[in-house]
Amino acid sequence: MRTAGGKGYASRTSVSRRYREAAFIPVQSPSEGQLRWELARCA
């Protein structure tokens, strides 16, 4: 992933917004292993 510093966040185009959202989702989403662990813990 290429970063552009603060300019990437200051951009007002929908493409830059979608790119930032797509780059953020893997960071906040749980992995399959984490989901399986949580499900096993609840069962």
CHARMM internal coordinates of N, CA and C (Angstrom, degrees):
IC EDIT
DIST 1 N 1 CA 1.4360
DIST 1 CA 1 C 1.5228
ANGL 1 N 1 CA 1 C 107.71
DIST 1 C 2 N 1.3030
ANGL 1 CA 1 C 2 N 115.90
DIHE 1 N 1 CA 1 C 2 N 134.79
DIST 2 N 2 CA 1.4501
ANGL 1 C 2 N 2 CA 120.95
DIHE 1 CA 1 C 2 N 2 CA 178.57
DIST 2 CA 2 C 1.5121
ANGL 2 N 2 CA 2 C 109.24
DIHE 1 C 2 N 2 CA 2 C -96.68
DIST 2 C 3 N 1.2979
ANGL 2 CA 2 C 3 N 117.89
DIHE 2 N 2 CA 2 C 3 N 134.61
DIST 3 N 3 CA 1.4609
ANGL 2 C 3 N 3 CA 120.13
DIHE 2 CA 2 C 3 N 3 CA 179.23
DIST 3 CA 3 C 1.5130
ANGL 3 N 3 CA 3 C 110.23
DIHE 2 C 3 N 3 CA 3 C -108.55
DIST 3 C 4 N 1.3107
ANGL 3 CA 3 C 4 N 114.86
DIHE 3 N 3 CA 3 C 4 N 151.30
DIST 4 N 4 CA 1.4596
ANGL 3 C 4 N 4 CA 120.36
DIHE 3 CA 3 C 4 N 4 CA -179.95
DIST 4 CA 4 C 1.5145
ANGL 4 N 4 CA 4 C 110.85
DIHE 3 C 4 N 4 CA 4 C -123.25
DIST 4 C 5 N 1.3086
ANGL 4 CA 4 C 5 N 117.55
DIHE 4 N 4 CA 4 C 5 N 16.99
DIST 5 N 5 CA 1.4557
ANGL 4 C 5 N 5 CA 120.51
DIHE 4 CA 4 C 5 N 5 CA -179.39
DIST 5 CA 5 C 1.5137
ANGL 5 N 5 CA 5 C 112.04
DIHE 4 C 5 N 5 CA 5 C 67.81
DIST 5 C 6 N 1.3213
ANGL 5 CA 5 C 6 N 116.37
DIHE 5 N 5 CA 5 C 6 N -146.80
DIST 6 N 6 CA 1.4606
ANGL 5 C 6 N 6 CA 121.66
DIHE 5 CA 5 C 6 N 6 CA -177.19
DIST 6 CA 6 C 1.5144
ANGL 6 N 6 CA 6 C 113.83
DIHE 5 C 6 N 6 CA 6 C -66.49
DIST 6 C 7 N 1.3342
ANGL 6 CA 6 C 7 N 117.63
DIHE 6 N 6 CA 6 C 7 N -23.85
DIST 7 N 7 CA 1.4690
ANGL 6 C 7 N 7 CA 119.73
DIHE 6 CA 6 C 7 N 7 CA -179.21
DIST 7 CA 7 C 1.5167
ANGL 7 N 7 CA 7 C 111.84
DIHE 6 C 7 N 7 CA 7 C -60.74
DIST 7 C 8 N 1.3244
ANGL 7 CA 7 C 8 N 117.11
DIHE 7 N 7 CA 7 C 8 N -34.57
DIST 8 N 8 CA 1.4583
ANGL 7 C 8 N 8 CA 120.53
DIHE 7 CA 7 C 8 N 8 CA -179.84
DIST 8 CA 8 C 1.5141
ANGL 8 N 8 CA 8 C 112.51
DIHE 7 C 8 N 8 CA 8 C -63.65
DIST 8 C 9 N 1.3373
ANGL 8 CA 8 C 9 N 116.44
DIHE 8 N 8 CA 8 C 9 N -31.59
DIST 9 N 9 CA 1.4582
ANGL 8 C 9 N 9 CA 120.67
DIHE 8 CA 8 C 9 N 9 CA 179.45
DIST 9 CA 9 C 1.5195
ANGL 9 N 9 CA 9 C 112.02
DIHE 8 C 9 N 9 CA 9 C -86.70
DIST 9 C 10 N 1.3178
ANGL 9 CA 9 C 10 N 117.33
DIHE 9 N 9 CA 9 C 10 N -22.13
DIST 10 N 10 CA 1.4559
ANGL 9 C 10 N 10 CA 120.56
DIHE 9 CA 9 C 10 N 10 CA -179.45
DIST 10 CA 10 C 1.5223
ANGL 10 N 10 CA 10 C 111.94
DIHE 9 C 10 N 10 CA 10 C -82.72
DIST 10 C 11 N 1.3117
ANGL 10 CA 10 C 11 N 117.28
DIHE 10 N 10 CA 10 C 11 N -16.34
DIST 11 N 11 CA 1.4659
ANGL 10 C 11 N 11 CA 120.39
DIHE 10 CA 10 C 11 N 11 CA -178.20
DIST 11 CA 11 C 1.5123
ANGL 11 N 11 CA 11 C 110.70
DIHE 10 C 11 N 11 CA 11 C -61.83
DIST 11 C 12 N 1.2923
ANGL 11 CA 11 C 12 N 116.13
DIHE 11 N 11 CA 11 C 12 N 143.85
DIST 12 N 12 CA 1.4585
ANGL 11 C 12 N 12 CA 121.15
DIHE 11 CA 11 C 12 N 12 CA -177.60
DIST 12 CA 12 C 1.5210
ANGL 12 N 12 CA 12 C 112.99
DIHE 11 C 12 N 12 CA 12 C -107.63
DIST 12 C 13 N 1.3233
ANGL 12 CA 12 C 13 N 117.24
DIHE 12 N 12 CA 12 C 13 N 6.54
DIST 13 N 13 CA 1.4608
ANGL 12 C 13 N 13 CA 119.17
DIHE 12 CA 12 C 13 N 13 CA -178.43
DIST 13 CA 13 C 1.5227
ANGL 13 N 13 CA 13 C 110.50
DIHE 12 C 13 N 13 CA 13 C -81.50
DIST 13 C 14 N 1.3212
ANGL 13 CA 13 C 14 N 116.02
DIHE 13 N 13 CA 13 C 14 N 152.34
DIST 14 N 14 CA 1.4650
ANGL 13 C 14 N 14 CA 120.04
DIHE 13 CA 13 C 14 N 14 CA -179.93
DIST 14 CA 14 C 1.5219
ANGL 14 N 14 CA 14 C 111.43
DIHE 13 C 14 N 14 CA 14 C -67.93
DIST 14 C 15 N 1.3263
ANGL 14 CA 14 C 15 N 116.90
DIHE 14 N 14 CA 14 C 15 N -28.41
DIST 15 N 15 CA 1.4658
ANGL 14 C 15 N 15 CA 120.02
DIHE 14 CA 14 C 15 N 15 CA 179.86
DIST 15 CA 15 C 1.5242
ANGL 15 N 15 CA 15 C 110.16
DIHE 14 C 15 N 15 CA 15 C -65.89
DIST 15 C 16 N 1.3200
ANGL 15 CA 15 C 16 N 117.44
DIHE 15 N 15 CA 15 C 16 N -44.99
DIST 16 N 16 CA 1.4645
ANGL 15 C 16 N 16 CA 119.29
DIHE 15 CA 15 C 16 N 16 CA -179.54
DIST 16 CA 16 C 1.5234
ANGL 16 N 16 CA 16 C 110.61
DIHE 15 C 16 N 16 CA 16 C -66.56
DIST 16 C 17 N 1.3160
ANGL 16 CA 16 C 17 N 117.81
DIHE 16 N 16 CA 16 C 17 N -35.28
DIST 17 N 17 CA 1.4652
ANGL 16 C 17 N 17 CA 121.02
DIHE 16 CA 16 C 17 N 17 CA 178.19
DIST 17 CA 17 C 1.5222
ANGL 17 N 17 CA 17 C 110.12
DIHE 16 C 17 N 17 CA 17 C -64.94
DIST 17 C 18 N 1.3328
ANGL 17 CA 17 C 18 N 116.48
DIHE 17 N 17 CA 17 C 18 N -46.15
DIST 18 N 18 CA 1.4687
ANGL 17 C 18 N 18 CA 120.17
DIHE 17 CA 17 C 18 N 18 CA 179.83
DIST 18 CA 18 C 1.5218
ANGL 18 N 18 CA 18 C 111.07
DIHE 17 C 18 N 18 CA 18 C -64.14
DIST 18 C 19 N 1.3238
ANGL 18 CA 18 C 19 N 117.33
DIHE 18 N 18 CA 18 C 19 N -38.07
DIST 19 N 19 CA 1.4639
ANGL 18 C 19 N 19 CA 120.74
DIHE 18 CA 18 C 19 N 19 CA 178.70
DIST 19 CA 19 C 1.5266
ANGL 19 N 19 CA 19 C 110.47
DIHE 18 C 19 N 19 CA 19 C -63.88
DIST 19 C 20 N 1.3195
ANGL 19 CA 19 C 20 N 117.02
DIHE 19 N 19 CA 19 C 20 N -44.20
DIST 20 N 20 CA 1.4669
ANGL 19 C 20 N 20 CA 120.36
DIHE 19 CA 19 C 20 N 20 CA 178.69
DIST 20 CA 20 C 1.5205
ANGL 20 N 20 CA 20 C 110.94
DIHE 19 C 20 N 20 CA 20 C -62.47
DIST 20 C 21 N 1.3369
ANGL 20 CA 20 C 21 N 116.96
DIHE 20 N 20 CA 20 C 21 N -41.76
DIST 21 N 21 CA 1.4645
ANGL 20 C 21 N 21 CA 120.25
DIHE 20 CA 20 C 21 N 21 CA 179.26
DIST 21 CA 21 C 1.5273
ANGL 21 N 21 CA 21 C 110.66
DIHE 20 C 21 N 21 CA 21 C -64.58
DIST 21 C 22 N 1.3268
ANGL 21 CA 21 C 22 N 117.31
DIHE 21 N 21 CA 21 C 22 N -42.29
DIST 22 N 22 CA 1.4655
ANGL 21 C 22 N 22 CA 121.00
DIHE 21 CA 21 C 22 N 22 CA -179.67
DIST 22 CA 22 C 1.5255
ANGL 22 N 22 CA 22 C 110.92
DIHE 21 C 22 N 22 CA 22 C -65.86
DIST 22 C 23 N 1.3135
ANGL 22 CA 22 C 23 N 117.45
DIHE 22 N 22 CA 22 C 23 N -35.10
DIST 23 N 23 CA 1.4612
ANGL 22 C 23 N 23 CA 120.73
DIHE 22 CA 22 C 23 N 23 CA 179.39
DIST 23 CA 23 C 1.5204
ANGL 23 N 23 CA 23 C 111.04
DIHE 22 C 23 N 23 CA 23 C -73.02
DIST 23 C 24 N 1.3259
ANGL 23 CA 23 C 24 N 117.96
DIHE 23 N 23 CA 23 C 24 N -27.02
DIST 24 N 24 CA 1.4597
ANGL 23 C 24 N 24 CA 121.79
DIHE 23 CA 23 C 24 N 24 CA -176.51
DIST 24 CA 24 C 1.5231
ANGL 24 N 24 CA 24 C 112.62
DIHE 23 C 24 N 24 CA 24 C -83.53
DIST 24 C 25 N 1.3236
ANGL 24 CA 24 C 25 N 117.87
DIHE 24 N 24 CA 24 C 25 N -31.95
DIST 25 N 25 CA 1.4687
ANGL 24 C 25 N 25 CA 121.65
DIHE 24 CA 24 C 25 N 25 CA -174.63
DIST 25 CA 25 C 1.5312
ANGL 25 N 25 CA 25 C 112.38
DIHE 24 C 25 N 25 CA 25 C -55.85
DIST 25 C 26 N 1.3461
ANGL 25 CA 25 C 26 N 120.53
DIHE 25 N 25 CA 25 C 26 N -47.32
DIST 26 N 26 CA 1.4695
ANGL 25 C 26 N 26 CA 118.15
DIHE 25 CA 25 C 26 N 26 CA 179.74
DIST 26 CA 26 C 1.5273
ANGL 26 N 26 CA 26 C 113.29
DIHE 25 C 26 N 26 CA 26 C -62.15
DIST 26 C 27 N 1.3166
ANGL 26 CA 26 C 27 N 117.52
DIHE 26 N 26 CA 26 C 27 N -27.22
DIST 27 N 27 CA 1.4566
ANGL 26 C 27 N 27 CA 120.78
DIHE 26 CA 26 C 27 N 27 CA -179.33
DIST 27 CA 27 C 1.5185
ANGL 27 N 27 CA 27 C 110.96
DIHE 26 C 27 N 27 CA 27 C -71.05
DIST 27 C 28 N 1.3212
ANGL 27 CA 27 C 28 N 117.40
DIHE 27 N 27 CA 27 C 28 N -38.84
DIST 28 N 28 CA 1.4579
ANGL 27 C 28 N 28 CA 120.06
DIHE 27 CA 27 C 28 N 28 CA -175.57
DIST 28 CA 28 C 1.5218
ANGL 28 N 28 CA 28 C 113.51
DIHE 27 C 28 N 28 CA 28 C -93.94
DIST 28 C 29 N 1.3179
ANGL 28 CA 28 C 29 N 118.28
DIHE 28 N 28 CA 28 C 29 N -17.68
DIST 29 N 29 CA 1.4635
ANGL 28 C 29 N 29 CA 121.27
DIHE 28 CA 28 C 29 N 29 CA -177.19
DIST 29 CA 29 C 1.5245
ANGL 29 N 29 CA 29 C 110.45
DIHE 28 C 29 N 29 CA 29 C -79.00
DIST 29 C 30 N 1.3221
ANGL 29 CA 29 C 30 N 117.33
DIHE 29 N 29 CA 29 C 30 N 139.71
DIST 30 N 30 CA 1.4657
ANGL 29 C 30 N 30 CA 119.28
DIHE 29 CA 29 C 30 N 30 CA 177.21
DIST 30 CA 30 C 1.5260
ANGL 30 N 30 CA 30 C 110.93
DIHE 29 C 30 N 30 CA 30 C -72.86
DIST 30 C 31 N 1.3038
ANGL 30 CA 30 C 31 N 115.67
DIHE 30 N 30 CA 30 C 31 N 151.44
DIST 31 N 31 CA 1.4602
ANGL 30 C 31 N 31 CA 119.98
DIHE 30 CA 30 C 31 N 31 CA 177.73
DIST 31 CA 31 C 1.5207
ANGL 31 N 31 CA 31 C 109.54
DIHE 30 C 31 N 31 CA 31 C -78.86
DIST 31 C 32 N 1.3174
ANGL 31 CA 31 C 32 N 115.87
DIHE 31 N 31 CA 31 C 32 N 169.15
DIST 32 N 32 CA 1.4686
ANGL 31 C 32 N 32 CA 120.41
DIHE 31 CA 31 C 32 N 32 CA 178.35
DIST 32 CA 32 C 1.5230
ANGL 32 N 32 CA 32 C 110.21
DIHE 31 C 32 N 32 CA 32 C -61.39
DIST 32 C 33 N 1.3303
ANGL 32 CA 32 C 33 N 116.24
DIHE 32 N 32 CA 32 C 33 N -39.21
DIST 33 N 33 CA 1.4593
ANGL 32 C 33 N 33 CA 120.15
DIHE 32 CA 32 C 33 N 33 CA 178.87
DIST 33 CA 33 C 1.5184
ANGL 33 N 33 CA 33 C 112.51
DIHE 32 C 33 N 33 CA 33 C -62.59
DIST 33 C 34 N 1.3220
ANGL 33 CA 33 C 34 N 116.29
DIHE 33 N 33 CA 33 C 34 N -41.26
DIST 34 N 34 CA 1.4633
ANGL 33 C 34 N 34 CA 119.86
DIHE 33 CA 33 C 34 N 34 CA 178.28
DIST 34 CA 34 C 1.5175
ANGL 34 N 34 CA 34 C 111.11
DIHE 33 C 34 N 34 CA 34 C -65.15
DIST 34 C 35 N 1.3314
ANGL 34 CA 34 C 35 N 117.29
DIHE 34 N 34 CA 34 C 35 N -40.91
DIST 35 N 35 CA 1.4623
ANGL 34 C 35 N 35 CA 120.61
DIHE 34 CA 34 C 35 N 35 CA 178.99
DIST 35 CA 35 C 1.5260
ANGL 35 N 35 CA 35 C 111.24
DIHE 34 C 35 N 35 CA 35 C -64.11
DIST 35 C 36 N 1.3453
ANGL 35 CA 35 C 36 N 116.44
DIHE 35 N 35 CA 35 C 36 N -43.10
DIST 36 N 36 CA 1.4663
ANGL 35 C 36 N 36 CA 119.89
DIHE 35 CA 35 C 36 N 36 CA 178.85
DIST 36 CA 36 C 1.5326
ANGL 36 N 36 CA 36 C 110.75
DIHE 35 C 36 N 36 CA 36 C -63.16
DIST 36 C 37 N 1.3255
ANGL 36 CA 36 C 37 N 117.10
DIHE 36 N 36 CA 36 C 37 N -39.93
DIST 37 N 37 CA 1.4603
ANGL 36 C 37 N 37 CA 121.44
DIHE 36 CA 36 C 37 N 37 CA 179.07
DIST 37 CA 37 C 1.5282
ANGL 37 N 37 CA 37 C 110.62
DIHE 36 C 37 N 37 CA 37 C -62.62
DIST 37 C 38 N 1.3365
ANGL 37 CA 37 C 38 N 116.95
DIHE 37 N 37 CA 37 C 38 N -44.99
DIST 38 N 38 CA 1.4664
ANGL 37 C 38 N 38 CA 120.76
DIHE 37 CA 37 C 38 N 38 CA 179.08
DIST 38 CA 38 C 1.5249
ANGL 38 N 38 CA 38 C 111.45
DIHE 37 C 38 N 38 CA 38 C -64.07
DIST 38 C 39 N 1.3287
ANGL 38 CA 38 C 39 N 116.94
DIHE 38 N 38 CA 38 C 39 N -42.37
DIST 39 N 39 CA 1.4669
ANGL 38 C 39 N 39 CA 120.11
DIHE 38 CA 38 C 39 N 39 CA 179.26
DIST 39 CA 39 C 1.5281
ANGL 39 N 39 CA 39 C 111.23
DIHE 38 C 39 N 39 CA 39 C -64.91
DIST 39 C 40 N 1.3273
ANGL 39 CA 39 C 40 N 116.83
DIHE 39 N 39 CA 39 C 40 N -40.94
DIST 40 N 40 CA 1.4604
ANGL 39 C 40 N 40 CA 120.27
DIHE 39 CA 39 C 40 N 40 CA 178.87
DIST 40 CA 40 C 1.5289
ANGL 40 N 40 CA 40 C 111.05
DIHE 39 C 40 N 40 CA 40 C -66.34
DIST 40 C 41 N 1.3051
ANGL 40 CA 40 C 41 N 116.12
DIHE 40 N 40 CA 40 C 41 N -35.14
DIST 41 N 41 CA 1.4621
ANGL 40 C 41 N 41 CA 120.92
DIHE 40 CA 40 C 41 N 41 CA 179.63
DIST 41 CA 41 C 1.5218
ANGL 41 N 41 CA 41 C 111.60
DIHE 40 C 41 N 41 CA 41 C -67.88
DIST 41 C 42 N 1.3143
ANGL 41 CA 41 C 42 N 117.11
DIHE 41 N 41 CA 41 C 42 N -32.97
DIST 42 N 42 CA 1.4710
ANGL 41 C 42 N 42 CA 122.03
DIHE 41 CA 41 C 42 N 42 CA -178.64
DIST 42 CA 42 C 1.5251
ANGL 42 N 42 CA 42 C 112.36
DIHE 41 C 42 N 42 CA 42 C -81.78
DIST 42 C 43 N 1.3168
ANGL 42 CA 42 C 43 N 117.40
DIHE 42 N 42 CA 42 C 43 N -21.25
DIST 43 N 43 CA 1.4742
ANGL 42 C 43 N 43 CA 120.64
DIHE 42 CA 42 C 43 N 43 CA -175.47
DIST 43 CA 43 C 1.5088
ANGL 43 N 43 CA 43 C 112.72
DIHE 42 C 43 N 43 CA 43 C -80.28
END
COOR INIT
IC SEED 1 N 1 CA 1 C
IC BUILD
